[in-house]
């Protein structure tokens, strides 16, 4: 059975930089342990084909593939991590880092402005940092196998939760009215923001349990 757009699939993959053969991402335990021997488990990746849940070139390559076969694809920067931009290499005063009790050294990777940046050089009171993704401007390679097509609706919802929220929250599914009903009132604003995505991908409306709505109104 060939995979088509809109299918949810479980993927086993290795992402490599073909320039140095370095693995930058994988959910295969044996490969992950080569980079970090302390890793004890990896998690399966479930994604909806054609919905940008993986790198664009990888996403496009999934269509037409078969379950259980191993594939290798090469992806150009435009459909991988984008081009490299010189205006994203910036000079930042050393005093900024000292105020944060951080002492940068060339080659270090730091979290800055909600992004991971690489310290290129340190000279006197100036630090040259690179805001480009480390793989920007580079071809990448994926080796992957589609393990199965995911049919269970709860598993599909959880895959979207992981992708959009980074966490799995409790929910019920009402197949009759085609609704996904979340129970945590902390999600009111989040669900409003992502309800359209759930509808587009699953064909179900995402809502908050009525009791949670009432409690939220009482709090207001």
C-alpha positions as CSV (number, residue, x, y, z in Angstrom):
1,X,0.0,0.0,0.0
2,X,1.5,3.3,-1.1
3,X,1.5,6.2,1.4
4,X,-0.7,9.2,0.5
5,X,-1.1,12.7,1.7
6,X,-3.1,12.8,4.9
7,X,-2.0,9.4,6.2
8,X,-0.6,9.2,9.7
9,X,2.5,7.1,9.7
10,X,5.0,5.9,12.3
11,X,8.6,6.6,11.2
12,X,12.0,5.1,12.1
13,X,14.7,7.5,10.8
14,X,18.2,8.7,10.8
15,X,19.1,12.3,9.8
16,X,22.7,12.9,8.7
17,X,24.9,15.6,7.5
18,X,26.5,13.9,4.4
19,X,29.4,16.4,4.5
20,X,30.8,14.7,7.6
21,X,28.4,11.8,8.1
22,X,27.4,13.1,11.5
23,X,23.9,12.1,12.7
24,X,21.9,15.2,13.8
25,X,18.7,13.4,14.6
26,X,17.4,9.9,15.0
27,X,14.8,7.8,16.9
28,X,16.8,4.5,16.5
29,X,18.2,3.7,19.9
30,X,21.4,2.1,18.6
31,X,22.3,5.2,16.5
32,X,21.3,7.6,19.3
33,X,23.6,5.7,21.8
34,X,26.6,6.4,19.5
35,X,26.2,10.1,20.1
36,X,25.2,9.7,23.8
37,X,25.7,6.3,25.5
38,X,23.6,7.4,28.4
39,X,20.4,7.4,26.3
40,X,18.2,4.6,27.4
41,X,15.2,4.9,25.1
42,X,13.9,6.7,22.0
43,X,10.3,7.5,21.1
44,X,8.5,6.7,17.9
45,X,7.7,9.5,15.6
46,X,4.1,9.7,14.3
47,X,3.5,12.3,11.6
48,X,0.7,13.3,9.2
49,X,2.0,13.2,5.6
50,X,1.8,16.6,3.9
51,X,1.2,18.6,7.0
52,X,4.7,19.9,7.6
53,X,5.3,17.8,10.8
54,X,8.8,17.0,9.5
55,X,11.3,18.8,7.3
56,X,9.7,19.8,4.0
57,X,11.8,17.6,1.8
58,X,11.3,14.7,4.1
59,X,7.6,15.3,4.2
60,X,7.3,15.4,0.4
61,X,9.4,12.2,0.1
62,X,6.9,10.2,2.2
63,X,4.2,10.2,-0.5
64,X,4.1,7.1,-2.6
65,X,6.5,5.1,-0.4
66,X,5.7,1.6,0.9
67,X,5.5,0.3,4.5
68,X,8.5,-1.7,5.7
69,X,10.9,-0.6,3.0
70,X,14.1,1.4,3.8
71,X,14.7,4.5,1.8
72,X,17.5,7.1,1.6
73,X,16.9,10.6,0.4
74,X,19.1,13.7,0.0
75,X,17.5,17.1,0.6
76,X,18.8,20.5,-0.6
77,X,18.9,23.4,1.9
78,X,15.8,25.1,0.5
79,X,13.7,22.1,1.6
80,X,15.8,21.3,4.7
81,X,16.9,23.9,7.2
82,X,17.0,26.9,4.8
83,X,19.7,29.1,3.4
84,X,22.5,30.6,5.5
85,X,22.1,34.3,6.0
86,X,25.1,36.6,6.8
87,X,22.8,39.1,8.7
88,X,22.2,36.4,11.3
89,X,25.8,36.5,12.4
90,X,25.9,39.3,14.9
91,X,28.3,41.0,17.4
92,X,27.1,41.2,21.0
93,X,28.9,43.0,23.8
94,X,30.6,40.8,26.3
95,X,28.9,42.6,29.2
96,X,25.5,41.2,28.1
97,X,26.8,37.7,28.8
98,X,28.5,38.6,32.0
99,X,25.3,40.1,33.3
100,X,23.8,36.6,32.7
101,X,26.8,35.0,34.4
102,X,27.7,33.3,31.1
103,X,31.3,33.2,29.9
104,X,31.2,32.4,26.1
105,X,34.0,30.5,24.4
106,X,34.4,29.8,20.7
107,X,32.4,26.8,19.6
108,X,29.9,27.0,22.5
109,X,26.2,26.7,21.8
110,X,24.0,29.0,23.9
111,X,20.3,29.7,24.3
112,X,19.7,33.3,23.3
113,X,16.5,35.1,22.4
114,X,14.6,31.8,22.3
115,X,17.1,30.4,19.8
116,X,20.2,28.3,19.9
117,X,23.2,30.3,18.8
118,X,26.9,29.3,18.2
119,X,29.7,31.4,19.5
120,X,32.0,32.0,16.6
121,X,34.7,34.1,18.3
122,X,35.5,36.1,21.4
123,X,37.6,39.2,21.1
124,X,38.0,41.8,23.9
125,X,34.6,43.0,24.8
126,X,32.9,41.6,21.7
127,X,31.3,38.2,21.0
128,X,30.5,37.1,17.5
129,X,27.5,34.7,17.5
130,X,25.7,32.9,14.7
131,X,21.9,32.7,14.8
132,X,21.7,30.5,11.7
133,X,20.6,26.9,12.2
134,X,23.8,24.8,12.3
135,X,22.5,22.9,9.2
136,X,21.5,26.1,7.3
137,X,22.9,26.1,3.8
138,X,23.7,22.4,3.9
139,X,22.4,19.4,2.1
140,X,21.1,16.8,4.5
141,X,20.2,13.1,4.2
142,X,17.5,11.0,5.7
143,X,17.4,7.2,6.0
144,X,13.9,6.1,6.9
145,X,11.4,3.3,7.1
146,X,7.7,3.7,7.4
147,X,6.8,1.1,10.1
148,X,3.0,1.3,9.8
149,X,0.0,3.5,9.0
150,X,-1.6,4.8,12.2
151,X,-5.4,4.3,12.3
152,X,-6.2,4.9,16.0
153,X,-7.7,8.4,16.5
154,X,-6.3,8.8,20.0
155,X,-2.8,8.1,18.7
156,X,-3.3,10.7,16.0
157,X,-4.4,13.3,18.5
158,X,-1.5,12.6,20.7
159,X,0.9,12.9,17.8
160,X,-0.5,16.4,17.2
161,X,-0.3,17.3,20.9
162,X,3.4,16.4,20.9
163,X,4.0,18.4,17.8
164,X,2.0,21.5,18.8
165,X,2.1,21.5,22.6
166,X,5.2,19.3,23.4
167,X,3.0,17.5,25.9
168,X,0.0,15.1,26.0
169,X,-3.1,16.4,27.8
170,X,-6.1,14.4,28.8
171,X,-9.0,14.4,26.2
172,X,-12.1,12.6,25.0
173,X,-13.2,11.9,21.5
174,X,-16.8,12.3,20.4
175,X,-17.0,10.6,17.0
176,X,-20.7,11.4,16.6
177,X,-20.2,15.2,16.7
178,X,-16.6,14.9,15.5
179,X,-15.1,16.7,18.5
180,X,-11.9,16.4,20.5
181,X,-12.7,17.6,24.0
182,X,-9.8,18.6,26.2
183,X,-10.3,18.7,30.0
184,X,-7.5,21.0,31.2
185,X,-8.7,24.6,31.5
186,X,-5.1,25.9,31.2
187,X,-5.5,25.0,27.5
188,X,-8.3,27.4,26.7
189,X,-6.1,29.9,24.9
190,X,-3.9,27.2,23.3
191,X,-6.9,25.3,21.9
192,X,-8.3,28.5,20.4
193,X,-5.0,29.0,18.7
194,X,-4.6,25.5,17.3
195,X,-8.2,24.4,16.8
196,X,-8.0,25.2,13.0
197,X,-4.9,23.0,12.7
198,X,-6.7,20.0,14.4
199,X,-9.7,20.6,12.1
200,X,-7.6,20.8,9.0
201,X,-5.6,17.6,9.8
202,X,-8.1,15.4,11.5
203,X,-11.5,16.8,10.4
204,X,-12.5,17.1,14.1
205,X,-13.1,20.3,16.1
206,X,-10.9,20.8,19.2
207,X,-12.7,22.2,22.2
208,X,-12.5,22.6,26.0
209,X,-14.9,20.7,28.2
210,X,-17.9,22.8,29.1
211,X,-17.1,22.6,32.8
212,X,-13.7,24.0,32.2
213,X,-15.2,26.9,30.2
214,X,-17.5,27.7,33.1
215,X,-14.7,27.6,35.6
216,X,-12.6,29.9,33.4
217,X,-15.5,32.4,33.1
218,X,-15.9,32.3,36.9
219,X,-12.2,33.0,37.4
220,X,-12.5,36.0,35.0
